[in-house]
Amino acid sequence: MTSTELPPTEFHFFADFLNKQVIDREGRVLGRVHDLSLGLNESYPKASVLVIRSGRLRSSFAAVSWEAIDRILLTVQLSLPLEQVNFEPEYPNLDFTIARDVLDKQVVDTSGQKVIRVNDVHLLKVGSEMRISHVDVGIRGIVRRLGWQWWVDPFVQTFLARTDYMKDRLINWRFIQPLAINPEKGRLKLTINQKQLSMIPHADFGAMMQELDVHKRLALFNSISADFRPKVFSDMPIPMQRELLENTDLKDAAELLSKIPADQSTDLLEEIPKSVADSLLALMETTQARRLSALLGYTSDSAGGLMTTELVTCPSTASVADAVQRLRQTLDSLEIVTHVYLIDGENRLTGQVPLKRLLLANPSDPVASSAYPRPVYVRAKDSLREVAYVMEKYKLSSIPVVNNGKDRVLQGVITIDDILVRVIPLAWRRRTRTVGSQP
């Protein structure tokens, strides 16, 4: 081969490679291909170790460097003599292998944003190197593994020609995140970068995690970046959130709770034992813990129980420019922002300014000149029904909550999302009962 020629390339399915007979350099039978270990330091992992199995009832295993493979035809021939291949009764200690960690396992497809099951693996041989290139998630992969392809393929071509069976469903490896767990640390060895994972909408990521068992779910969650984790956590149902918290270190759990919306933190803290909730609050920042402790004092169907303490406030004496600057400083840390709330020196609500008015106002004008003529609010003790009535009456997407006294001290804000989370299940239950009672 000249320097300008490319090395020869060929594709193999792992199912065709699996169980091939392995012989030494003199043609003596050693056993059969049992597994293939891969290095995870490249986008398309390269084969590093061949696992050979000898015997059936009392199997023994040998780990042989991929460099010791001379050629692959009907058999796999090594460049080593039988005497240099050491068999042990225990399976070799390898970080990542195809048969153990990929085949028949759930993996995350970051391109399709779903959890899939792998039926076979597509390998690319370039010169003497073997690399993983795709995973096969089609039915044909299962047939190939079972060794039935020799009769199923002709049958389908003859009688079921219009089916998609013959089309291999291959997904490029660079979009695949295996869910093999490191048993010592309970973490995944990421084969894709954090950027690829973070491109999945966090709601979709949360939905994918619901398809996994608790161990894989925890391993995947622990492996994503710290800034992406709270967004994914927020979109999980409370039972799954509780499950993750129960399997997370208290300090990490407290940090996580401090980064999700306060109303969600409150709902979750109400679902766990009080002793655990108190421990988590003790580990959280003083201000955040104080807010959550106050929220825990309200019933879940009152305005106080519905509200979040995450909102944008500024002094009623500030200018529009000051209010916009305050908005910019806090926007990244808030889930939903629709208004800036004006307060006096005692934190009493004096007005509220919708963002549209604020952005259209003259920067030098007093911010109070863009506020509603009088603030619209609910009190912390008000019921869900009362809150929904006021929001519908004034066509508001969010409403401030003040204390139960006459001084109108600002406590938090309720968004339309907070209302819908409570109202939709109630409406659905009523609809189900109505439908069920019809003759």
N, C-alpha and C positions, 0 to 999 in steps of 0.2 A: 504494500500500500504506500503510495507516494504521500508527501507531506500535505498535498492539497486535497487528498481523498478523505471523505468522512468515514469513520469506523462503521462496520456493518451493524444494522439495527434490526431487531425483530421483537414482536410482541408475544407474550405468553399469558395465559390465565393461570392463576395460582392453583386452581383445581386440576389443571393438566400437569402441573409440576409436582403437586402433592402425591405422595406414595410412589413416586418414581424409584426404581431400584438404584442404589448407590454402590459403586464398585471402587476398589482401590486401583492404583496404577497398573497392577498386574492382572486386573479383571476379577479379583476375588470379591464376593458379595459381602458388604458390610451391614446393610439394612435398607431402610427406605426413608425418603424425605418425609419428615414429620412437621417441620416448621421452618420459618425463615425470620431471622432477627434483622432489624433495620436501625440505622442511625437516625436520630431526629434533628440533626443540626443543619439540614438542607430542606429546601422547599419540596423536593421530590426525594424522599429518603432512599438511601442506597443500602442494598443488601450487605450485611457485614458478617453474619454467622449463619451457617447451615446447621440445622438440628436433625440428626439422624436417629431413627428409632430401630432398635433391634429386638426381636422377640415379640410375642403376643401376650401370653399369659403373664410372664415376668419380663416386662419391657425394661430395657436400659437405653440410655441416651448418650449421644456424643455431640459436642459442639465443635464444629470445624470452621475455620476462617474461610470466607468466600474466596479468598485468593488461592486457596488450595484446590479449587474446582478447575479441572483441566478442560472438560467439554460437557455439553448437555445435548444428548441425542435421545435415543430410546431409554438410555440410562444416564445417570449422572456419574461421571468418572472423575476421581480425585487424582491429584498428582502425588499423593502420599501413599506409602505402603500401609497395609492393615495394621502393622505393629505400632505405627505412630498415631493411631486413632484410639483415644481413650473413652471407653463407655462407662457410665455411672448409673446407678439405680435411680438417682434423683434427677428431676428435670433441671437443666442448667439455669443458672440465675442470670436472666437476660431482661433488659429494661423494657423492650418493646418488640413484639413478634406478630406476624400476620395471623396465624391460626389461633393463638391465644387471645389477642387483643383487638382483632378487627373482624374476623369471620363470625357471622351470626350475632354480631354485637351492634348495639345502637351507636350511631355517630351523628354529629351535628353537620348538616349541609348548610353552610353559610350563604350559598348562592340561592338555594330554594327556601332558606330560612325555615327548616324543619328538621325533625329527628327522623333518621332513616335506618333501615337494617341492611347490613352488608351481606350479600349472598356469595360474592366472589371478588377477587382482586385482580386487576389488570397490571401486568408487569412489562416494563420496557427493558430489553437487553441492548446495551450500547457497547460494542466491543466485548470486553470481559466483565463490565459492570452490569448489575441488575438493579433497576429502580422501580419503585411503585409509581404508577402513573394515574390510575383511575380505580374507583370502586364500582362494582356491578351490583345494581339493586333490582335487576329484572328476574323474572321467573326462570329464564334460561340459565342463569347462574346457579340456581338450585339444582336444575336438571344436570348440569355439567358436573357439579359436585357429587351427585349420586351415581354418575357414570351411565346415565340413561340417554345421553345425547345421540348415540349411534342409532337408536330407533325412534326417539321422540321427534328429532328434527325432520326425518323423512315423512313421518306420519303427519306432522303439522303442515309441511309443504304440500302434501298431497290432499289432505282433507280440510285443513283450516288455514288456507293460504292468505286469507284476509286479516288474520289476527296480527298483533304486533309482537308475537312471541319471538320471531327471528331477529328483531331489532334489539341489540344489546343496549341496556339502559346504563350507560357509563357516566359517572360524575368525576370531574377532574379532582385529583387529590389535593390541589392547593385550596379547595373550598371545604375540605373535610377536617373535622376535629374529632378524633377518636375519644371515647369516654373510658379508656382503660385507667384504672385508679392505682396510684402508688399506695399500697396498703399501709406503709409506715406513716405517711403524711396526710393521707386522704385527699391528695391533690392530683390534678391531671398534669401530664407532661404535654404542654401545648405544642401542637404541630403547625398551628397557624398563628399569625401575629394578632395582638390585641386590637389593632386597627380594623381587621376584618370582622372580629366579633362585635366591636362597637358600632359597625355600620348596620347591624341588624336592629330594627326598631325595638325599643325595650319591651313594648307590649308583646311583640312576636317572640322575643327571647323568653319572656315569662311563660308564654303559651307552650313553647318548646320544652321548657323545664318541667311542665306538668306531665309530660309523657315519660319522664324518667323516674326510676325508683329513688328513694331518699338518699342512698349513698352516692349515686352518680349525680344527682341534683346538687348535693352539697359540694362534691368535688368540682363540678363545673362552676358553681357559684363562687367558690373560693379562688378559682383560677382567673376570673375576669378582673379587669383593672378596678382599682378602688373607686375611681370617679364614676364608673359605669354601673357599679354594684347597686347603689341606692335607687337608681332609675329602674333597674330590673326588679328589685325588691318591692318597689311601690306598686307595680302592676300585678303582683301575685295575690291570690286570695289569702285571707287571713289564716286559714289552717296551714297553708304551705309556709307562710311567713313564720308562724309559731314553730313549725317543725324545724325550719332553718335556725331560728334563734336558739332552740333547745340543743342544737348540735354545734353551736358556735361559742367560742370563748366569750365570757362576760364582757371583757373590755372591748372586743371587736363588735359585739352585739350592741353595746352602748354607743359606740361610734356610729354604727349603722343607723340606729334609731334617731340620732341627732341630725342626720342628713336627709331624712325623709320628712314630708309634711307633718306638722304637729298633730293634725287631727287623725292621721293614720297611725302615728306613734301612740296616741291615746287609745284608739280602738284596740291596738295590739296589746298594750300594757294591761287593758281590762280583761284580756283573754288568758293571761298567764297568771300563775300563783303570785299573790301579793308580795311574798318574801323575795321572789325573783325580780318583780317590778321595782321594789325598793332598792335592791342591789344595783339594778341598771340605772336608776335615777341617781344613785349616789356616785356612780362613775361618770355621769354626764356633766357637761359644763353647767355651772351654777345657774346661769340665766335660762338655758334650755330646760333644765330640770325643774326650775321653779314654774315655768310656763306649763309643762306637762303635768306637774303636781296639781296645779290649779284646774286644768282641764279635767283631770280625773275626778274632781269633786262634783262634776255635773253628770246628769243622766244622759244616756246616749240619744234620747229622743227630744232633748231640749236644745235650745239655741247654743247654750254653753257647751253641750256635748257634741254638737255638729261643727262648731267653728274651728278654725285654725288660727294660731297666733302669728302666723307669717304674713305680714302686710307691710305696705309702704306708708310711712307717716312723715309729716314735716310740720314745723311750726306754722300757725296760721298767719304769722307776721312775715313769712318768707316771700321771696319773689318767685315768679314762674321759673326763672333760670335756676334758682336754688332747689326748687322742687324737682326739676328735670335731672339735675345733678344727683340728687338723692335717689331718684329712680334708677339711674344708671349704676349706682353703687350697689344696689340690692337686687337688680333684676335677675342676675344669673342664679341666685340662691332661692328664688321663689318659683312655685309651680304655676300659678295663674295670677296675673296682675291686671285689674280692670280700672282701679281708681287709686288716687293718692288721698289719704285721709289727713285732715288738718286737725291739729290738737293744740291746746294751750299748755302752759307750764305745768299743769296738774294732770296731764294726759287726758283731759276731757275733750270729747269730740266736738269740734266747732264747725266742721264742714267736710265735704267730699267732692273731689274733682275727677271726672272721667278723663281717661288718658287722651281721648280725641280733643277735648277742650284744652287740655294742658299743652299739647303739641302745636295747636293752632294759635295759642295766645302769644302776645308780645313778651319776650323774655324779661323785660324790665318791669312789667306790670306786677302788682301784688297777686299772689296765687289765690287769695281769697276772692278776688274779682271773677275768677273762673269757676267758683264753686256753685253747687245748687243753692237756690234761695234759702232753703233750710235742709239740714241733714235728715236723711231717712235711715232709720235704724230699728233694730229689735233688741230686746233685753235678754240677758242670759237665761232667765227662767222660762221664756216663751217656748211654746210647744212647736213641734215640726209643722203642724197645721197652720199656726199663726205665722211662722216664718215664710212658708210657701205662699200664704195669702198676701203678705206685704210685698214679696218679691214679684208676684204676678201683677199686683195692683199697680206698682210703679215700673213694671217691665225692667227689672234689674237682673243682671247676671251675677252680682255679688252684693252683699249687704253687711254693714258693720254691726257688731254686737257690743252693747254697752252693759255696764253692771246693773244690778237691780235697784240701786238707789236713785236719788234724784239728781246726782251730780254728773251723770252721763259719762263715766270714765270708760274709755275705749278698752275692750277686752280682746277682740279678735274680729274675724270676718268669716262669713259663710258664702261659698260659691255655689252656683247652680249645680255643679258636679256633686257637691256634698248632699244636696237635696235629692238629686236623682238616685244616688246610691241607696237612699232609704226608701224613696217613693216607688221606684220600679218594682222591687221584689213584692211590695205590698199590693200594687196594682195587679201584678201577675198572679199572685195567690188568689185575689178576688176573682179574676177572670177565670182561673182554673176551677174554682168552686162553682161559679155560675155555669160554665160549660158542663161540668160534671153533674149538675142538678137538672139539666134539661132532659126531657124524656126522649 
